Amino acid sequence: MCRLWEEAGLEMDPQLCTSLVTDTTHTEEAIREAASLGLANALADNGDYVPAVLQTLIALYEEKLYVSELYLSLPGLHVTLDSM
């Protein structure tokens, strides 16, 4: 845990990991980066949460991949991508 948390006597809440996972896909890059770093630190100190968080991240990845594949299959999009 970070020093500030230790000084404040705070403990890790499993819900924090869930919130941080959600924020790793935020539209703002700064929020994604902060959430990723926060999640990495939280999991480094709380290894018991790693399996559940990993499952959530994989599910989120698969969901985003599926949406991306649907988006890429839209008519006319290949013209835009091919012209790049």
PyMOL Python script that loads the backbone (N, CA, C, O; Angstrom):
from pymol import cmd

cmd.read_pdbstr("""\
ATOM      1  N   MET A   1       0.836  -1.181   0.000  1.00  0.00           N
ATOM      2  CA  MET A   1       0.000   0.000   0.000  1.00  0.00           C
ATOM      3  C   MET A   1       0.879   1.242   0.000  1.00  0.00           C
ATOM      4  O   MET A   1       2.020   1.205   0.460  1.00  0.00           O
ATOM      5  N   CYS A   2       0.350   2.319  -0.509  1.00  0.00           N
ATOM      6  CA  CYS A   2       1.153   3.528  -0.545  1.00  0.00           C
ATOM      7  C   CYS A   2       1.219   4.155   0.848  1.00  0.00           C
ATOM      8  O   CYS A   2       0.378   3.912   1.713  1.00  0.00           O
ATOM      9  N   ARG A   3       2.217   4.941   1.015  1.00  0.00           N
ATOM     10  CA  ARG A   3       2.494   5.549   2.319  1.00  0.00           C
ATOM     11  C   ARG A   3       1.310   6.363   2.852  1.00  0.00           C
ATOM     12  O   ARG A   3       1.003   6.316   4.043  1.00  0.00           O
ATOM     13  N   LEU A   4       0.663   7.095   1.978  1.00  0.00           N
ATOM     14  CA  LEU A   4      -0.486   7.907   2.392  1.00  0.00           C
ATOM     15  C   LEU A   4      -1.592   7.034   2.964  1.00  0.00           C
ATOM     16  O   LEU A   4      -2.192   7.374   3.985  1.00  0.00           O
ATOM     17  N   TRP A   5      -1.864   5.908   2.308  1.00  0.00           N
ATOM     18  CA  TRP A   5      -2.893   4.994   2.810  1.00  0.00           C
ATOM     19  C   TRP A   5      -2.491   4.461   4.172  1.00  0.00           C
ATOM     20  O   TRP A   5      -3.318   4.380   5.080  1.00  0.00           O
ATOM     21  N   GLU A   6      -1.222   4.097   4.319  1.00  0.00           N
ATOM     22  CA  GLU A   6      -0.745   3.556   5.591  1.00  0.00           C
ATOM     23  C   GLU A   6      -0.882   4.582   6.702  1.00  0.00           C
ATOM     24  O   GLU A   6      -1.341   4.256   7.797  1.00  0.00           O
ATOM     25  N   GLU A   7      -0.488   5.817   6.429  1.00  0.00           N
ATOM     26  CA  GLU A   7      -0.576   6.882   7.442  1.00  0.00           C
ATOM     27  C   GLU A   7      -2.021   7.176   7.823  1.00  0.00           C
ATOM     28  O   GLU A   7      -2.303   7.523   8.970  1.00  0.00           O
ATOM     29  N   ALA A   8      -2.935   7.040   6.869  1.00  0.00           N
ATOM     30  CA  ALA A   8      -4.347   7.304   7.137  1.00  0.00           C
ATOM     31  C   ALA A   8      -5.048   6.095   7.744  1.00  0.00           C
ATOM     32  O   ALA A   8      -6.205   6.188   8.151  1.00  0.00           O
ATOM     33  N   GLY A   9      -4.350   4.953   7.807  1.00  0.00           N
ATOM     34  CA  GLY A   9      -4.945   3.753   8.367  1.00  0.00           C
ATOM     35  C   GLY A   9      -6.002   3.130   7.474  1.00  0.00           C
ATOM     36  O   GLY A   9      -6.911   2.459   7.963  1.00  0.00           O
ATOM     37  N   LEU A  10      -5.895   3.343   6.178  1.00  0.00           N
ATOM     38  CA  LEU A  10      -6.879   2.803   5.234  1.00  0.00           C
ATOM     39  C   LEU A  10      -6.523   1.374   4.846  1.00  0.00           C
ATOM     40  O   LEU A  10      -5.357   0.980   4.866  1.00  0.00           O
ATOM     41  N   GLU A  11      -7.540   0.613   4.495  1.00  0.00           N
ATOM     42  CA  GLU A  11      -7.347  -0.759   4.050  1.00  0.00           C
ATOM     43  C   GLU A  11      -7.914  -0.915   2.646  1.00  0.00           C
ATOM     44  O   GLU A  11      -8.805  -0.177   2.225  1.00  0.00           O
ATOM     45  N   MET A  12      -7.377  -1.887   1.943  1.00  0.00           N
ATOM     46  CA  MET A  12      -7.818  -2.151   0.584  1.00  0.00           C
ATOM     47  C   MET A  12      -9.221  -2.738   0.589  1.00  0.00           C
ATOM     48  O   MET A  12      -9.511  -3.685   1.320  1.00  0.00           O
ATOM     49  N   ASP A  13     -10.079  -2.166  -0.229  1.00  0.00           N
ATOM     50  CA  ASP A  13     -11.440  -2.657  -0.400  1.00  0.00           C
ATOM     51  C   ASP A  13     -11.516  -3.330  -1.770  1.00  0.00           C
ATOM     52  O   ASP A  13     -11.118  -2.726  -2.766  1.00  0.00           O
ATOM     53  N   PRO A  14     -12.017  -4.564  -1.844  1.00  0.00           N
ATOM     54  CA  PRO A  14     -12.110  -5.241  -3.148  1.00  0.00           C
ATOM     55  C   PRO A  14     -12.879  -4.430  -4.192  1.00  0.00           C
ATOM     56  O   PRO A  14     -12.615  -4.553  -5.388  1.00  0.00           O
ATOM     57  N   GLN A  15     -13.812  -3.616  -3.754  1.00  0.00           N
ATOM     58  CA  GLN A  15     -14.578  -2.793  -4.700  1.00  0.00           C
ATOM     59  C   GLN A  15     -13.696  -1.782  -5.412  1.00  0.00           C
ATOM     60  O   GLN A  15     -14.012  -1.356  -6.523  1.00  0.00           O
ATOM     61  N   LEU A  16     -12.587  -1.391  -4.778  1.00  0.00           N
ATOM     62  CA  LEU A  16     -11.672  -0.451  -5.418  1.00  0.00           C
ATOM     63  C   LEU A  16     -11.084  -1.068  -6.688  1.00  0.00           C
ATOM     64  O   LEU A  16     -10.951  -0.391  -7.707  1.00  0.00           O
ATOM     65  N   CYS A  17     -10.736  -2.336  -6.623  1.00  0.00           N
ATOM     66  CA  CYS A  17     -10.205  -3.015  -7.812  1.00  0.00           C
ATOM     67  C   CYS A  17     -11.226  -3.015  -8.936  1.00  0.00           C
ATOM     68  O   CYS A  17     -10.873  -2.793 -10.094  1.00  0.00           O
ATOM     69  N   THR A  18     -12.476  -3.260  -8.609  1.00  0.00           N
ATOM     70  CA  THR A  18     -13.531  -3.262  -9.613  1.00  0.00           C
ATOM     71  C   THR A  18     -13.657  -1.887 -10.267  1.00  0.00           C
ATOM     72  O   THR A  18     -13.784  -1.778 -11.486  1.00  0.00           O
ATOM     73  N   SER A  19     -13.621  -0.854  -9.453  1.00  0.00           N
ATOM     74  CA  SER A  19     -13.706   0.507  -9.990  1.00  0.00           C
ATOM     75  C   SER A  19     -12.510   0.835 -10.870  1.00  0.00           C
ATOM     76  O   SER A  19     -12.649   1.459 -11.921  1.00  0.00           O
ATOM     77  N   LEU A  20     -11.335   0.407 -10.426  1.00  0.00           N
ATOM     78  CA  LEU A  20     -10.131   0.686 -11.198  1.00  0.00           C
ATOM     79  C   LEU A  20     -10.135  -0.065 -12.526  1.00  0.00           C
ATOM     80  O   LEU A  20      -9.692   0.472 -13.542  1.00  0.00           O
ATOM     81  N   VAL A  21     -10.630  -1.298 -12.525  1.00  0.00           N
ATOM     82  CA  VAL A  21     -10.720  -2.056 -13.774  1.00  0.00           C
ATOM     83  C   VAL A  21     -11.611  -1.311 -14.755  1.00  0.00           C
ATOM     84  O   VAL A  21     -11.269  -1.185 -15.931  1.00  0.00           O
ATOM     85  N   THR A  22     -12.727  -0.828 -14.295  1.00  0.00           N
ATOM     86  CA  THR A  22     -13.652  -0.084 -15.143  1.00  0.00           C
ATOM     87  C   THR A  22     -12.981   1.155 -15.716  1.00  0.00           C
ATOM     88  O   THR A  22     -13.181   1.489 -16.884  1.00  0.00           O
ATOM     89  N   ASP A  23     -12.186   1.838 -14.899  1.00  0.00           N
ATOM     90  CA  ASP A  23     -11.530   3.062 -15.343  1.00  0.00           C
ATOM     91  C   ASP A  23     -10.377   2.821 -16.310  1.00  0.00           C
ATOM     92  O   ASP A  23      -9.906   3.762 -16.948  1.00  0.00           O
ATOM     93  N   THR A  24      -9.911   1.577 -16.432  1.00  0.00           N
ATOM     94  CA  THR A  24      -8.826   1.310 -17.379  1.00  0.00           C
ATOM     95  C   THR A  24      -9.278   1.451 -18.831  1.00  0.00           C
ATOM     96  O   THR A  24      -8.449   1.474 -19.741  1.00  0.00           O
ATOM     97  N   THR A  25     -10.577   1.546 -19.047  1.00  0.00           N
ATOM     98  CA  THR A  25     -11.090   1.740 -20.407  1.00  0.00           C
ATOM     99  C   THR A  25     -11.768   3.100 -20.568  1.00  0.00           C
ATOM    100  O   THR A  25     -12.536   3.307 -21.508  1.00  0.00           O
ATOM    101  N   HIS A  26     -11.492   4.003 -19.672  1.00  0.00           N
ATOM    102  CA  HIS A  26     -12.077   5.348 -19.726  1.00  0.00           C
ATOM    103  C   HIS A  26     -11.658   6.046 -21.018  1.00  0.00           C
ATOM    104  O   HIS A  26     -10.615   5.731 -21.590  1.00  0.00           O
ATOM    105  N   THR A  27     -12.466   6.985 -21.471  1.00  0.00           N
ATOM    106  CA  THR A  27     -12.146   7.701 -22.705  1.00  0.00           C
ATOM    107  C   THR A  27     -10.943   8.634 -22.544  1.00  0.00           C
ATOM    108  O   THR A  27     -10.258   8.929 -23.524  1.00  0.00           O
ATOM    109  N   GLU A  28     -10.683   9.092 -21.340  1.00  0.00           N
ATOM    110  CA  GLU A  28      -9.549   9.991 -21.093  1.00  0.00           C
ATOM    111  C   GLU A  28      -8.288   9.194 -20.793  1.00  0.00           C
ATOM    112  O   GLU A  28      -8.283   8.336 -19.910  1.00  0.00           O
ATOM    113  N   GLU A  29      -7.229   9.477 -21.522  1.00  0.00           N
ATOM    114  CA  GLU A  29      -5.975   8.750 -21.361  1.00  0.00           C
ATOM    115  C   GLU A  29      -5.407   8.873 -19.947  1.00  0.00           C
ATOM    116  O   GLU A  29      -4.913   7.889 -19.395  1.00  0.00           O
ATOM    117  N   ALA A  30      -5.471  10.058 -19.359  1.00  0.00           N
ATOM    118  CA  ALA A  30      -4.917  10.269 -18.018  1.00  0.00           C
ATOM    119  C   ALA A  30      -5.626   9.395 -16.982  1.00  0.00           C
ATOM    120  O   ALA A  30      -4.992   8.890 -16.056  1.00  0.00           O
ATOM    121  N   ILE A  31      -6.917   9.219 -17.135  1.00  0.00           N
ATOM    122  CA  ILE A  31      -7.678   8.380 -16.208  1.00  0.00           C
ATOM    123  C   ILE A  31      -7.320   6.918 -16.419  1.00  0.00           C
ATOM    124  O   ILE A  31      -7.160   6.171 -15.454  1.00  0.00           O
ATOM    125  N   ARG A  32      -7.193   6.502 -17.685  1.00  0.00           N
ATOM    126  CA  ARG A  32      -6.781   5.113 -17.965  1.00  0.00           C
ATOM    127  C   ARG A  32      -5.420   4.824 -17.357  1.00  0.00           C
ATOM    128  O   ARG A  32      -5.215   3.773 -16.750  1.00  0.00           O
ATOM    129  N   GLU A  33      -4.491   5.755 -17.519  1.00  0.00           N
ATOM    130  CA  GLU A  33      -3.141   5.551 -16.998  1.00  0.00           C
ATOM    131  C   GLU A  33      -3.137   5.506 -15.476  1.00  0.00           C
ATOM    132  O   GLU A  33      -2.501   4.634 -14.883  1.00  0.00           O
ATOM    133  N   ALA A  34      -3.835   6.430 -14.845  1.00  0.00           N
ATOM    134  CA  ALA A  34      -3.896   6.451 -13.382  1.00  0.00           C
ATOM    135  C   ALA A  34      -4.573   5.192 -12.840  1.00  0.00           C
ATOM    136  O   ALA A  34      -4.131   4.624 -11.841  1.00  0.00           O
ATOM    137  N   ALA A  35      -5.633   4.767 -13.495  1.00  0.00           N
ATOM    138  CA  ALA A  35      -6.337   3.552 -13.060  1.00  0.00           C
ATOM    139  C   ALA A  35      -5.444   2.330 -13.199  1.00  0.00           C
ATOM    140  O   ALA A  35      -5.436   1.462 -12.327  1.00  0.00           O
ATOM    141  N   SER A  36      -4.694   2.259 -14.288  1.00  0.00           N
ATOM    142  CA  SER A  36      -3.797   1.125 -14.505  1.00  0.00           C
ATOM    143  C   SER A  36      -2.709   1.066 -13.441  1.00  0.00           C
ATOM    144  O   SER A  36      -2.419   0.003 -12.893  1.00  0.00           O
ATOM    145  N   LEU A  37      -2.115   2.212 -13.159  1.00  0.00           N
ATOM    146  CA  LEU A  37      -1.074   2.256 -12.123  1.00  0.00           C
ATOM    147  C   LEU A  37      -1.652   1.936 -10.748  1.00  0.00           C
ATOM    148  O   LEU A  37      -1.046   1.203  -9.966  1.00  0.00           O
ATOM    149  N   GLY A  38      -2.821   2.488 -10.462  1.00  0.00           N
ATOM    150  CA  GLY A  38      -3.468   2.215  -9.183  1.00  0.00           C
ATOM    151  C   GLY A  38      -3.829   0.749  -9.029  1.00  0.00           C
ATOM    152  O   GLY A  38      -3.662   0.170  -7.955  1.00  0.00           O
ATOM    153  N   LEU A  39      -4.319   0.156 -10.096  1.00  0.00           N
ATOM    154  CA  LEU A  39      -4.681  -1.259 -10.069  1.00  0.00           C
ATOM    155  C   LEU A  39      -3.441  -2.125  -9.862  1.00  0.00           C
ATOM    156  O   LEU A  39      -3.465  -3.077  -9.083  1.00  0.00           O
ATOM    157  N   ALA A  40      -2.366  -1.792 -10.558  1.00  0.00           N
ATOM    158  CA  ALA A  40      -1.120  -2.550 -10.400  1.00  0.00           C
ATOM    159  C   ALA A  40      -0.623  -2.477  -8.963  1.00  0.00           C
ATOM    160  O   ALA A  40      -0.206  -3.489  -8.400  1.00  0.00           O
ATOM    161  N   ASN A  41      -0.661  -1.297  -8.371  1.00  0.00           N
ATOM    162  CA  ASN A  41      -0.224  -1.140  -6.974  1.00  0.00           C
ATOM    163  C   ASN A  41      -1.149  -1.864  -6.008  1.00  0.00           C
ATOM    164  O   ASN A  41      -0.690  -2.494  -5.055  1.00  0.00           O
ATOM    165  N   ALA A  42      -2.433  -1.777  -6.250  1.00  0.00           N
ATOM    166  CA  ALA A  42      -3.395  -2.439  -5.365  1.00  0.00           C
ATOM    167  C   ALA A  42      -3.204  -3.955  -5.405  1.00  0.00           C
ATOM    168  O   ALA A  42      -3.263  -4.624  -4.374  1.00  0.00           O
ATOM    169  N   LEU A  43      -2.977  -4.484  -6.598  1.00  0.00           N
ATOM    170  CA  LEU A  43      -2.806  -5.929  -6.731  1.00  0.00           C
ATOM    171  C   LEU A  43      -1.450  -6.405  -6.220  1.00  0.00           C
ATOM    172  O   LEU A  43      -1.318  -7.539  -5.759  1.00  0.00           O
ATOM    173  N   ALA A  44      -0.452  -5.545  -6.302  1.00  0.00           N
ATOM    174  CA  ALA A  44       0.874  -5.909  -5.791  1.00  0.00           C
ATOM    175  C   ALA A  44       0.817  -6.173  -4.293  1.00  0.00           C
ATOM    176  O   ALA A  44       1.532  -7.032  -3.776  1.00  0.00           O
ATOM    177  N   ASP A  45      -0.030  -5.434  -3.608  1.00  0.00           N
ATOM    178  CA  ASP A  45      -0.157  -5.584  -2.159  1.00  0.00           C
ATOM    179  C   ASP A  45      -1.283  -6.521  -1.749  1.00  0.00           C
ATOM    180  O   ASP A  45      -1.394  -6.879  -0.576  1.00  0.00           O
ATOM    181  N   ASN A  46      -2.112  -6.919  -2.692  1.00  0.00           N
ATOM    182  CA  ASN A  46      -3.289  -7.738  -2.384  1.00  0.00           C
ATOM    183  C   ASN A  46      -3.437  -8.834  -3.435  1.00  0.00           C
ATOM    184  O   ASN A  46      -4.387  -8.838  -4.218  1.00  0.00           O
ATOM    185  N   GLY A  47      -2.497  -9.747  -3.438  1.00  0.00           N
ATOM    186  CA  GLY A  47      -2.451 -10.803  -4.437  1.00  0.00           C
ATOM    187  C   GLY A  47      -3.680 -11.689  -4.478  1.00  0.00           C
ATOM    188  O   GLY A  47      -3.934 -12.346  -5.488  1.00  0.00           O
ATOM    189  N   ASP A  48      -4.445 -11.719  -3.402  1.00  0.00           N
ATOM    190  CA  ASP A  48      -5.656 -12.551  -3.383  1.00  0.00           C
ATOM    191  C   ASP A  48      -6.683 -12.097  -4.417  1.00  0.00           C
ATOM    192  O   ASP A  48      -7.519 -12.887  -4.854  1.00  0.00           O
ATOM    193  N   TYR A  49      -6.620 -10.829  -4.805  1.00  0.00           N
ATOM    194  CA  TYR A  49      -7.592 -10.281  -5.749  1.00  0.00           C
ATOM    195  C   TYR A  49      -7.189 -10.509  -7.202  1.00  0.00           C
ATOM    196  O   TYR A  49      -7.998 -10.287  -8.103  1.00  0.00           O
ATOM    197  N   VAL A  50      -5.959 -10.947  -7.447  1.00  0.00           N
ATOM    198  CA  VAL A  50      -5.453 -11.078  -8.815  1.00  0.00           C
ATOM    199  C   VAL A  50      -6.331 -11.990  -9.688  1.00  0.00           C
ATOM    200  O   VAL A  50      -6.685 -11.578 -10.792  1.00  0.00           O
ATOM    201  N   PRO A  51      -6.698 -13.197  -9.258  1.00  0.00           N
ATOM    202  CA  PRO A  51      -7.502 -14.057 -10.140  1.00  0.00           C
ATOM    203  C   PRO A  51      -8.828 -13.419 -10.566  1.00  0.00           C
ATOM    204  O   PRO A  51      -9.199 -13.484 -11.738  1.00  0.00           O
ATOM    205  N   ALA A  52      -9.533 -12.811  -9.632  1.00  0.00           N
ATOM    206  CA  ALA A  52     -10.827 -12.198  -9.967  1.00  0.00           C
ATOM    207  C   ALA A  52     -10.642 -11.006 -10.901  1.00  0.00           C
ATOM    208  O   ALA A  52     -11.406 -10.832 -11.851  1.00  0.00           O
ATOM    209  N   VAL A  53      -9.634 -10.189 -10.631  1.00  0.00           N
ATOM    210  CA  VAL A  53      -9.385  -9.020 -11.478  1.00  0.00           C
ATOM    211  C   VAL A  53      -8.954  -9.468 -12.869  1.00  0.00           C
ATOM    212  O   VAL A  53      -9.373  -8.886 -13.869  1.00  0.00           O
ATOM    213  N   LEU A  54      -8.133 -10.485 -12.933  1.00  0.00           N
ATOM    214  CA  LEU A  54      -7.686 -10.990 -14.228  1.00  0.00           C
ATOM    215  C   LEU A  54      -8.868 -11.505 -15.053  1.00  0.00           C
ATOM    216  O   LEU A  54      -8.942 -11.247 -16.254  1.00  0.00           O
ATOM    217  N   GLN A  55      -9.781 -12.221 -14.425  1.00  0.00           N
ATOM    218  CA  GLN A  55     -10.979 -12.693 -15.131  1.00  0.00           C
ATOM    219  C   GLN A  55     -11.795 -11.517 -15.652  1.00  0.00           C
ATOM    220  O   GLN A  55     -12.291 -11.548 -16.778  1.00  0.00           O
ATOM    221  N   THR A  56     -11.932 -10.484 -14.831  1.00  0.00           N
ATOM    222  CA  THR A  56     -12.687  -9.300 -15.235  1.00  0.00           C
ATOM    223  C   THR A  56     -12.007  -8.602 -16.402  1.00  0.00           C
ATOM    224  O   THR A  56     -12.672  -8.186 -17.351  1.00  0.00           O
ATOM    225  N   LEU A  57     -10.670  -8.472 -16.338  1.00  0.00           N
ATOM    226  CA  LEU A  57      -9.925  -7.828 -17.426  1.00  0.00           C
ATOM    227  C   LEU A  57     -10.047  -8.617 -18.730  1.00  0.00           C
ATOM    228  O   LEU A  57     -10.204  -8.026 -19.799  1.00  0.00           O
ATOM    229  N   ILE A  58      -9.977  -9.934 -18.649  1.00  0.00           N
ATOM    230  CA  ILE A  58     -10.106 -10.765 -19.847  1.00  0.00           C
ATOM    231  C   ILE A  58     -11.503 -10.628 -20.446  1.00  0.00           C
ATOM    232  O   ILE A  58     -11.649 -10.514 -21.663  1.00  0.00           O
ATOM    233  N   ALA A  59     -12.519 -10.640 -19.603  1.00  0.00           N
ATOM    234  CA  ALA A  59     -13.897 -10.477 -20.085  1.00  0.00           C
ATOM    235  C   ALA A  59     -14.077  -9.106 -20.735  1.00  0.00           C
ATOM    236  O   ALA A  59     -14.727  -8.988 -21.773  1.00  0.00           O
ATOM    237  N   LEU A  60     -13.508  -8.087 -20.131  1.00  0.00           N
ATOM    238  CA  LEU A  60     -13.599  -6.738 -20.680  1.00  0.00           C
ATOM    239  C   LEU A  60     -12.873  -6.652 -22.016  1.00  0.00           C
ATOM    240  O   LEU A  60     -13.365  -6.028 -22.957  1.00  0.00           O
ATOM    241  N   TYR A  61     -11.711  -7.275 -22.098  1.00  0.00           N
ATOM    242  CA  TYR A  61     -10.955  -7.316 -23.352  1.00  0.00           C
ATOM    243  C   TYR A  61     -11.771  -8.003 -24.449  1.00  0.00           C
ATOM    244  O   TYR A  61     -11.871  -7.493 -25.565  1.00  0.00           O
ATOM    245  N   GLU A  62     -12.346  -9.152 -24.130  1.00  0.00           N
ATOM    246  CA  GLU A  62     -13.137  -9.885 -25.121  1.00  0.00           C
ATOM    247  C   GLU A  62     -14.350  -9.088 -25.569  1.00  0.00           C
ATOM    248  O   GLU A  62     -14.723  -9.120 -26.741  1.00  0.00           O
ATOM    249  N   GLU A  63     -14.969  -8.368 -24.629  1.00  0.00           N
ATOM    250  CA  GLU A  63     -16.114  -7.531 -24.970  1.00  0.00           C
ATOM    251  C   GLU A  63     -15.690  -6.410 -25.917  1.00  0.00           C
ATOM    252  O   GLU A  63     -16.355  -6.155 -26.921  1.00  0.00           O
ATOM    253  N   LYS A  64     -14.590  -5.746 -25.597  1.00  0.00           N
ATOM    254  CA  LYS A  64     -14.097  -4.644 -26.438  1.00  0.00           C
ATOM    255  C   LYS A  64     -13.650  -5.166 -27.792  1.00  0.00           C
ATOM    256  O   LYS A  64     -13.859  -4.503 -28.808  1.00  0.00           O
ATOM    257  N   LEU A  65     -13.042  -6.337 -27.823  1.00  0.00           N
ATOM    258  CA  LEU A  65     -12.604  -6.942 -29.085  1.00  0.00           C
ATOM    259  C   LEU A  65     -13.808  -7.246 -29.966  1.00  0.00           C
ATOM    260  O   LEU A  65     -13.785  -6.995 -31.170  1.00  0.00           O
ATOM    261  N   TYR A  66     -14.852  -7.784 -29.365  1.00  0.00           N
ATOM    262  CA  TYR A  66     -16.070  -8.107 -30.108  1.00  0.00           C
ATOM    263  C   TYR A  66     -16.679  -6.836 -30.697  1.00  0.00           C
ATOM    264  O   TYR A  66     -17.073  -6.815 -31.862  1.00  0.00           O
ATOM    265  N   VAL A  67     -16.753  -5.789 -29.897  1.00  0.00           N
ATOM    266  CA  VAL A  67     -17.304  -4.521 -30.378  1.00  0.00           C
ATOM    267  C   VAL A  67     -16.437  -3.976 -31.501  1.00  0.00           C
ATOM    268  O   VAL A  67     -16.962  -3.466 -32.491  1.00  0.00           O
ATOM    269  N   SER A  68     -15.122  -4.073 -31.366  1.00  0.00           N
ATOM    270  CA  SER A  68     -14.215  -3.598 -32.413  1.00  0.00           C
ATOM    271  C   SER A  68     -14.414  -4.377 -33.707  1.00  0.00           C
ATOM    272  O   SER A  68     -14.408  -3.797 -34.793  1.00  0.00           O
ATOM    273  N   GLU A  69     -14.591  -5.690 -33.592  1.00  0.00           N
ATOM    274  CA  GLU A  69     -14.812  -6.505 -34.786  1.00  0.00           C
ATOM    275  C   GLU A  69     -16.119  -6.126 -35.463  1.00  0.00           C
ATOM    276  O   GLU A  69     -16.196  -6.083 -36.691  1.00  0.00           O
ATOM    277  N   LEU A  70     -17.147  -5.852 -34.668  1.00  0.00           N
ATOM    278  CA  LEU A  70     -18.415  -5.414 -35.249  1.00  0.00           C
ATOM    279  C   LEU A  70     -18.245  -4.075 -35.947  1.00  0.00           C
ATOM    280  O   LEU A  70     -18.772  -3.863 -37.039  1.00  0.00           O
ATOM    281  N   TYR A  71     -17.513  -3.184 -35.318  1.00  0.00           N
ATOM    282  CA  TYR A  71     -17.290  -1.853 -35.888  1.00  0.00           C
ATOM    283  C   TYR A  71     -16.533  -1.959 -37.205  1.00  0.00           C
ATOM    284  O   TYR A  71     -16.863  -1.274 -38.173  1.00  0.00           O
ATOM    285  N   LEU A  72     -15.519  -2.818 -37.240  1.00  0.00           N
ATOM    286  CA  LEU A  72     -14.721  -2.975 -38.454  1.00  0.00           C
ATOM    287  C   LEU A  72     -15.504  -3.638 -39.575  1.00  0.00           C
ATOM    288  O   LEU A  72     -15.149  -3.499 -40.746  1.00  0.00           O
ATOM    289  N   SER A  73     -16.565  -4.357 -39.232  1.00  0.00           N
ATOM    290  CA  SER A  73     -17.354  -5.028 -40.267  1.00  0.00           C
ATOM    291  C   SER A  73     -18.441  -4.126 -40.856  1.00  0.00           C
ATOM    292  O   SER A  73     -19.179  -4.548 -41.747  1.00  0.00           O
ATOM    293  N   LEU A  74     -18.541  -2.906 -40.373  1.00  0.00           N
ATOM    294  CA  LEU A  74     -19.551  -1.998 -40.912  1.00  0.00           C
ATOM    295  C   LEU A  74     -19.239  -1.666 -42.374  1.00  0.00           C
ATOM    296  O   LEU A  74     -18.078  -1.458 -42.727  1.00  0.00           O
ATOM    297  N   PRO A  75     -20.261  -1.616 -43.215  1.00  0.00           N
ATOM    298  CA  PRO A  75     -20.043  -1.291 -44.631  1.00  0.00           C
ATOM    299  C   PRO A  75     -19.408   0.091 -44.790  1.00  0.00           C
ATOM    300  O   PRO A  75     -19.779   1.045 -44.106  1.00  0.00           O
ATOM    301  N   GLY A  76     -18.462   0.172 -45.690  1.00  0.00           N
ATOM    302  CA  GLY A  76     -17.830   1.467 -45.974  1.00  0.00           C
ATOM    303  C   GLY A  76     -16.629   1.769 -45.096  1.00  0.00           C
ATOM    304  O   GLY A  76     -15.818   2.629 -45.440  1.00  0.00           O
ATOM    305  N   LEU A  77     -16.499   1.084 -43.974  1.00  0.00           N
ATOM    306  CA  LEU A  77     -15.386   1.385 -43.090  1.00  0.00           C
ATOM    307  C   LEU A  77     -14.065   0.932 -43.700  1.00  0.00           C
ATOM    308  O   LEU A  77     -13.038   1.584 -43.510  1.00  0.00           O
ATOM    309  N   HIS A  78     -14.086  -0.170 -44.426  1.00  0.00           N
ATOM    310  CA  HIS A  78     -12.834  -0.656 -45.022  1.00  0.00           C
ATOM    311  C   HIS A  78     -12.237   0.364 -45.970  1.00  0.00           C
ATOM    312  O   HIS A  78     -11.017   0.432 -46.117  1.00  0.00           O
ATOM    313  N   VAL A  79     -13.081   1.159 -46.617  1.00  0.00           N
ATOM    314  CA  VAL A  79     -12.581   2.191 -47.519  1.00  0.00           C
ATOM    315  C   VAL A  79     -11.788   3.221 -46.720  1.00  0.00           C
ATOM    316  O   VAL A  79     -10.721   3.663 -47.146  1.00  0.00           O
ATOM    317  N   THR A  80     -12.318   3.598 -45.560  1.00  0.00           N
ATOM    318  CA  THR A  80     -11.655   4.567 -44.709  1.00  0.00           C
ATOM    319  C   THR A  80     -10.323   4.021 -44.215  1.00  0.00           C
ATOM    320  O   THR A  80      -9.313   4.723 -44.241  1.00  0.00           O
ATOM    321  N   LEU A  81     -10.319   2.775 -43.766  1.00  0.00           N
ATOM    322  CA  LEU A  81      -9.097   2.181 -43.246  1.00  0.00           C
ATOM    323  C   LEU A  81      -8.080   1.940 -44.353  1.00  0.00           C
ATOM    324  O   LEU A  81      -6.884   2.150 -44.152  1.00  0.00           O
ATOM    325  N   ASP A  82      -8.547   1.501 -45.522  1.00  0.00           N
ATOM    326  CA  ASP A  82      -7.631   1.236 -46.635  1.00  0.00           C
ATOM    327  C   ASP A  82      -6.986   2.503 -47.163  1.00  0.00           C
ATOM    328  O   ASP A  82      -5.869   2.464 -47.678  1.00  0.00           O
ATOM    329  N   SER A  83      -7.663   3.601 -47.042  1.00  0.00           N
ATOM    330  CA  SER A  83      -7.114   4.846 -47.579  1.00  0.00           C
ATOM    331  C   SER A  83      -6.087   5.486 -46.644  1.00  0.00           C
ATOM    332  O   SER A  83      -5.465   6.487 -47.002  1.00  0.00           O
ATOM    333  N   MET A  84      -5.907   4.923 -45.462  1.00  0.00           N
ATOM    334  CA  MET A  84      -4.943   5.490 -44.507  1.00  0.00           C
ATOM    335  C   MET A  84      -3.535   5.101 -44.858  1.00  0.00           C
ATOM    336  O   MET A  84      -2.595   5.489 -44.163  1.00  0.00           O
TER     337      MET A  84
END
""", "prot")
cmd.dss("prot")
cmd.show_as("cartoon", "prot")
cmd.util.cbc("prot")
cmd.orient("prot")
